[in-house]
Amino acid sequence: MKYHPEGSATMLTAAVFQLNQEYVKSADTQHLGFWTQTGETCSRGAGMRYSGSSGGNPHNIFKEPSVALDDLAVSYDLYGLTGTEVTVPMNVSNLADKQYTANCRSDMYFFIG
């Protein structure tokens, strides 16, 4: 969705999406140092990222909790100042600086976001 206020140089945009991914790469518990493709993950967005609960290892002995994170993307078009097609973007991930398990694929490998 786009919104351009009349008489303004401001352009506001928003997007809503859902991405589903099957066969996510996971650590192979039978062969240390190898990977297998299992499971499914889902990302949703509307100025936010959502990751649903998922198995923490290939045997689903424990679960990774779901998490919702707020992100922000802003860009400024410098054409009015420089006369050239230059845009300055700024992206901020995890505005609230929330700590969460970003990725957990085995009992030994997990990453904190």
Rosetta blueprint (number, residue, H / E / L):
1 M L
2 K E
3 Y E
4 H L
5 P L
6 E L
7 G L
8 S L
9 A L
10 T L
11 M L
12 L E
13 T E
14 A L
15 A L
16 V L
17 F E
18 Q E
19 L E
20 N E
21 Q E
22 E E
23 Y E
24 V E
25 K E
26 S E
27 A E
28 D L
29 T L
30 Q L
31 H L
32 L L
33 G L
34 F L
35 W E
36 T E
37 Q E
38 T E
39 G E
40 E E
41 T E
42 C E
43 S E
44 R E
45 G E
46 A L
47 G L
48 M E
49 R E
50 Y E
51 S E
52 G L
53 S L
54 S E
55 G E
56 G L
57 N L
58 P L
59 H L
60 N L
61 I L
62 F L
63 K E
64 E E
65 P L
66 S L
67 V E
68 A E
69 L E
70 D E
71 D L
72 L E
73 A E
74 V E
75 S E
76 Y E
77 D E
78 L L
79 Y H
80 G H
81 L H
82 T H
83 G L
84 T L
85 E L
86 V L
87 T E
88 V E
89 P E
90 M E
91 N E
92 V E
93 S L
94 N L
95 L L
96 A L
97 D L
98 K L
99 Q L
100 Y L
101 T E
102 A E
103 N E
104 C E
105 R L
106 S L
107 D L
108 M L
109 Y L
110 F E
111 F E
112 I E
113 G L
